[in-house]
Amino acid sequence: MTIAVLSLALVVPVTEQSRGADAMAGGAPANLSVMTFNIEYGGTVVDFDSILAAVRRADADVVAFNEAYGKVARLARLTGYDHASRRLDLISRYPIVDAPEFRGRYQFLQLAAGRVVAIANVHLDSSNYGPRRLLDGWSRRKVLRTERATRVPDLRPFLASLREVVDAGIPALVVGDFNAPSHEDWTRSTVGLRPQMRFPVRWPVSRLLARRGYVDSWRVVHPDPTTHQGLTWPAGRPRSATSWNPRRDAPHDRIDQIWSAGPATAVSSVLVGERRGPGVGVSVRPWGSDHRAVISTFDVTPGTPPVMASPAPLLVEIGDPLEVTYHAPGGPGERIRIVPRGGDALADALDSLGTPPGAASDGVVTFPTDALEATAYDAVLIDGADVELARSAFWVREAGAPPELDTAWRHDLGDPIAISFTKAPGNRFDWIGLYERGDDPLVDLYLAYRYTGAVVEGSVTFDDRGKGSRPLPPGRYTAFYLLTDVYRQVASVPFVVRG
């Protein structure tokens, strides 16, 4: 049996947010503004200050970025937001809490103690952009087949993860760059409105969202697609001499969207973009991205989260504090205990803190980590009868320690190649790339890649179902762990393929 240590940690109630917290505590609707913003290659194509200016002028409660490229903490700091998530590239005025079944797909915005909204930030596959292919002469049938083979599979896991959330009465937002138009825009009334719109199209991505009970905030507020097109791509940013530029005949469409399900009603929706851009309501000069942003404001009735103990950060360095946000039944004697991963909440407890009467149902407890070893742990919520109510994993590492990669040294030609990892930073678009031995990711092209799913520990498998060349011919290779959709490698493991 491991002897528990006495914690000198802090126990504090969740601070209720100033914006309507008293009303929310009673279940009344609250006002929530949400912005989706693809900032294009980390906001560096034009002027990063223009990205900051857009966020400040929009003044949304929550901003969901695409192509953030590891800059989300910097964006939060420079624009005055108190909360940031590298796992979904969010910044927020409200606390962001990992859901018990995160899986890289959604998090909770805690609008008040015990009152949450779920949000998923998506960036669907950009290949074979449908409006472009229609202009190129593809048939409607071929374009729809491509949509169902690329973007629809990207979206399904997000909606599947959120199903229980919506069923529990928690508002759910699915926002981002869908790289696909809406079937509500491509109707008989809009045929001929833009060159690619030669006929109505029932775009599969938006139809899937609608079938799952989601509504498009822009079309709720602006129901007529002939008068309010809401075009988000391409935006009229200055042309770049050093970066990619959209073609001058690029087919304009509304591909950045904010969808909601559950008790959330859109009351306004505005485009943010270049001065005198079509339909732009909030402008910045110069505009810094090839996408315009969208801000939608909702009347939401936040829901009650599941019973949970949510550690943050998930990867903590020895000596740094670990915060565990909890939602508990509120009974007497409830506690949170720290145990080795998979350990017994009683026999294996290393530390323990009670939930005080002033924060019986919702609060944050803070544990020291000085006495913990660099390995995996669980934060476990138990009741007064020592019955386990919830648990969530977290990891501890030495200061500055890199992720750990592992794979078999030898793989036979044609066999799947599994790469496992642990103590990874868990950024939204961290990835593992396969390279020829001796290659430099900053210079040489990868042979295949997989995203890690924004988790600290997991594995990816390279086989004939993913992107990249397959099978690898006999030879010597290296798998690299690379950060945030760029080519900065922080760990590697060698292997060989034999014929």
N, C-alpha and C positions, 0 to 999 in steps of 0.2 A: 504494500500500500504506500502511495506517495503522501507525504505529510503536506497539508495545505499551509501556505504562508499567509501571514496577516497582511492584508493590503491597506495601504494608506491612501487609497485612491479616492477620487471625488465622486459623489453621487449628486446629480443635479436634475431638476425637472426640465423638460423641453420648454424653451422660451417661446411663447406664442408670438407669432409675427404680427406686426402692427396693422397689416392690411386686412381688416375684417375678421380678426381672430376670434373676437367675442361672439360674433354672429355664427361663425363656423362651428364653434364649440357646441352650439345648439342645433347644428344640422342645417342651418340656413345657407342659401347660396352665397358665393363669394365671387369676386371679379379676378380673373387670371388672364394675363396677356402673354402670348407665346410667339416667339420669332423663330423661323427656320432660315438659315443663312449658309449657303455654300460660298466659302470665302476664296476659293480657287488657289490651290497650291500653297496653303498656309497664309494667304493674304499678301503674298510677296510680289505678285505680278505687276501691280501698279504702285501702291503706296500703303503700307500697313496702317499708317495713321488714318487713311480713309476708311478702313475696316473698323477701327476704334470709333471714329466719328459716327459711322452708321449705327453701331450698337448703342452709343450714347443717345443719339437722336431718336432712335426707335423706343428706348426706355421701356423695354418689355420686362416682365417679371422673370421670364425664362428665355434663354437663347440656346437653340440647338444648332451646332455647327456641323458642316460637312467640309472635308478637306482641311481640317484644323491642323494636321501634321504636327501634333504634339504641343501646340501653342495655347491650349485651353486654359491652363493655369495663368499664363501671362495675360490672356485676354480678360480673364476675370479680374486680375489685379489692376490692370490699367483702366478698366471701365467701372470699377467700384462694386463689383458683385462679390458677395461674401462666400458663395459656395460654387464649387466646380467639380465636375466629374470627368476624369480621363477615360472612364469606361464607356461613356456614351457621348463624350464631347459636348457636355452641357455646362452652362453657367446659370446661376439662379439666385434670386433674392431669398428663396426658401431653402431649408436644408434638403439635401439629396440623400436618399437612403436606399441602399441595396435591398431589393426584394429577396425573399427567401429562395426563390427559384430564378435567379438572375439569368444565367446562361447567355450573357452578352446581349440581352434583348430589351429589358425595360428596368426602370428604377422608379422609386416613389419620390414625389415632391411633397414634403410635409408642410402643409399650409397652416396647420395648428396642431396642438397636441392630440394625437390619435385621429387626425384627419388628413387623408392623403389623396393625391391624384397620381395615376400611373402615366409614364411617358416612355415611348420608344422612338429612337432617332434612327432613321433608315437612310441608306445610300445604295440604291439598287444598281445592278449591272448597267454599264453605259454602252455596251457593245450593240451594234446594229440599231441605233436610235430610230424608232419607228417612223416619225415624220420624214426623216432624211431618206429612209429606204423607199417610202412611197414616192417621194420626188425622183428617186433614182429609177423608178419604174417597177418596183416589186409589186406583186399583187397583194390585195388586202388579205387573202388567205395566208400567203407566205409570211407577211408581217405579223399576223396574229399568232401563227405557229411559233415564230421566233420569240414573241413576247411570253408565250406560255412555257417556253423552254429556258428562258433566261431570267426575266425579272419576277415572274410569278413564284418560282421556287425560292428566290431570295426573300420574298415577303412572307410566305406561309409560316415559317417558324416564329416570327414576331407575333402574328395573329394567334397562333396556337398557344403561345406562352401567356398571352393576355386574356385568353378565354375565361379562365377562372376569375380573373380580376373583374372583368365586366360582369360576369354572373353574380359576383359578390356585391355589385352596386357601386363599385369604385369607378369614377370617370377615367377613361383611357384615351390618351392622345397618341396618334401615330403620325409623325412629322418627318420631313426631310426632302431629299432630292430623289424622286422616284424614277427619273429618267424615262418617264412615260406620261403621255397626256391622259386626260380624263374623258370617259365616254359621255359625260355631261356637257363637254365642250364640242364634241364631234357629232352634231345632230343634223337633222335635215335642214334646220334653220341656219346652220353655219356653213353649209356647203358653199365653197367659193370665197369664204371670208379670208382665207390665206391660201397660197398656191398649192400646198399639199392637201388641202381639204376638198377632195374631189367627190367624196361620198361620206356618209356617216360611218363611224367605226366604234365598235363596242370594245374599248380597250380593256384587256383582261385584268390589269392591276387594279384599276379603279373599280371595276365590277366586282372583283373579289372583296375589296374593302366594303363596298355597299352590301354585298350578300352577308357579310359578317356583322352588319349592323352599324357600320361607321358612316358618318356624314362628312362631307367636304365643306369646311368652314367658309371658304371663298364663295362657293355656290349657294350656301345658305344665305349669306349676306347679299350676294350679287347673283340672283337667280337667272338673269338673262345673259347667255354667253355671247350674244351679238353686240351688246353694249358694254359689257365689262369682261374683256377677254382675259385680263390678269396675267399677261405674258411675263414669264420669269427668265426664259433663256432664248437666245443670248441677250445679255444686257449690253447697253451702249458704253462700255468702258473704253478708255483710250487704248489704241492698238499698241501692243508690246513689240519691241525690237528684239527681245531676247527670249520670249516665251511663245507658246502656241496661241494662235488667235482663231476664233470661229470664222468659218468661211463667210464671205459676204452674202452668199445666198443661203445661209443656214436657216432652216425652217423654224420660225419662232413658235413657241408653245408654252403652256403652263404646266411645268413639270415639278415645281417646288410647291408642296401642298401641306396642309395641316388638317388631319381628320380626327374626329372625336366619336366616342361611343359612351353610352351611359349618361348620367346626369350632368351634361355639359352642353350649353347652348351658345353658339357663336352669335355675338351681338355686333361685331365689327371685324373687318378684314381689309388690310391696307398693304399696298406694295411699297417697298423701300428700294430706291435705285437712283439712277442718274437724273440730273436736272432735265426736265422736259421729256423724260422717258414716257412711253405710252402707259397711261394709267397709274403713274407713280404718284403716291400721296405724301411720302417723306423722301426728300432728296438730299444727296451728298455730292459734293464736287471736289476733286474728281471721284468718280465711282470706282471701287477697287476690285470688282469681281466680274466674271462673265455671267454670273447669275444675279438677278434681283432677289431680294429677300421678301418674305411675307410675314406680317404680324397679324395674328387673329386674337381677339379678346373674347373670353367666354364668361358666361355666368355658370359657375360650377357648384355642385354640392359635393364636397369631398367625402370620401367614404372611409370606413374603418379598416385599417390594415389587418392582415392576419396576425395571429400571435407569433412573435418573432424576437430574435436577438441578432442584431445586424452589426457586425464588427466593422470598424474603419480606422485606419486603412486596412485593406485585406493583406497587404504585405507591409509589415512594420519592422523597422530596424530596432535592434536591441537598444534599450534605453529611451526610446520614444514612447509617448503614451498611446494606448489603445482605447478608443472610444467604442462602446457598445450601445447602440440605440435599441430600445426595446419597446414592444407593445405587449402587455401582459393582461391577464384577466383582472388583476388588481386585488387578488386575495391575500390574506396574511401569510407572511413567511416566504414569499416569492424571492428567489435569488438568481443571480447569474454566476456561473462557475466556469473557470478556465480549465480545460482538460486536454491531454494529448489527443491528437486526431483519432476519433473513434473510441475514445476512452469512456469509462463509466463516470457518470456525473457525480457519484458519491465517493467511490473508492479511489478514483484517480485525480481528484480535484487538486489543482495547484494554487488556485486563488478563488476567492468568493466574495461577492458583494450583494447586499440586499437592496430591494427596491423600497425606498422610504415612503411613509404615508403620504407625503406631499407630492409624490410622483409615482403613485402605486401602479397606474396603468401605462404611463408613457413617460420616458425620460432617457437620460444618457448616463451610463456609469463609465468611469475612466480607470483603467488598470495600468499599473506600471509594468514594464517589460524587462527591467534590469536583470531579474533572476531567471528569465526564460532562455532556453537554448534555441539555436537556429533550426527550427523544424516546423511541422504543421500542428495546429491546435484547433479545438472547437470552443466556441462560446455557447454555453448551454443554459437555457432558462428552465428553472424547476419551480414547482409550487411548494406550499408549506408541508405537504406530505411527501416531499422528495420525489414527486412524479415529474419526469421530463416533459416539458411543454414544447420546446423548440431548440434547435441548435444550428449554428452556421460556422463554417470553417474560416480560419485565417492562418497566415504564415508569418514566421519571424525569421529574419536574416541578419547576418553581421552587417555592420555599416558598409555600404558601398559594394556588397557582394553581388556578382552577376547572376543571371539565371543559370540553371543547370539543365543541360540537354543530355539525352541518352538515346542510343539506338544500337541495334546489333552491329557488331563490327563487319560482318559479312552478310550480304544478301544475294540470293540466287537470282539470275536473270529472270525478269518477269514477275517476281514476288512483290507484294505490297511492301512499302518501306514505311515503317512506323517510327516517328520521332516523338519522344515524350519530353516534357519540360516541367519544371517546378521553380518556385521562387521567381517567377516572371513578373514584370511590372503590371501586366494586365491592361495595357492601354487598348483602346477601341480597335485599332487596326494594326496591332503588332502582328508580325508574320514570320514564317519560317521559309527560307529559300534554300534550294539545292543548287550547288555550284560545283564545277570541276575543281579538284584539289589544286590549291594555289591561286585560285581566282580571288579578286577583290570586289566585293559588292558595289563599291563606289565607282568601279571602272567596268567590270565585266557583267554580262547578262546572266540572270538566273536561268536554270533549266526547268524548274517547276517551283510553285509556291503554294502555301496554304496560310490563311489567317488563323490566329490562335483562338479567336472567340472572346477576347477581352477577359480571360481568366488567368489566375495565378498558376494553376497546375492543370495539366491535361496532356493531350497528345493529338497529333495530326497524322494522317495516313496518306501517302502518295500512291495512287493507283490509277487505273484508266478512267476513273469517273471525274477527275478534277482538271484544273487548268495546268498547262505546261506539257512538255514532252514526256512520253511514257511508252515503252519502258526505257529506263536508262541503259545504255550499252555497258558492257563490262568496262570497268575503270575505277579510278579513285576519286572520291567526292567529299564535299564538306557540307553539312547542314548548318546554316547560320540562323540565329534568332535576331530579327531586325525590328526596329522600333517604328511605330506610328506611320506606316505607309511610306516611309523613306528608307534609305539604304545605310542607316547607321546600325552596325552589328555590335551586339553586346555579349554574345556567347556563340560557341560553335562546337560541333562534334564531327570527327571524320568517320567515314565508312567506305567500304568497297562493294562493288557489284561484280560477281564472277559469272562467267558464261558456262 
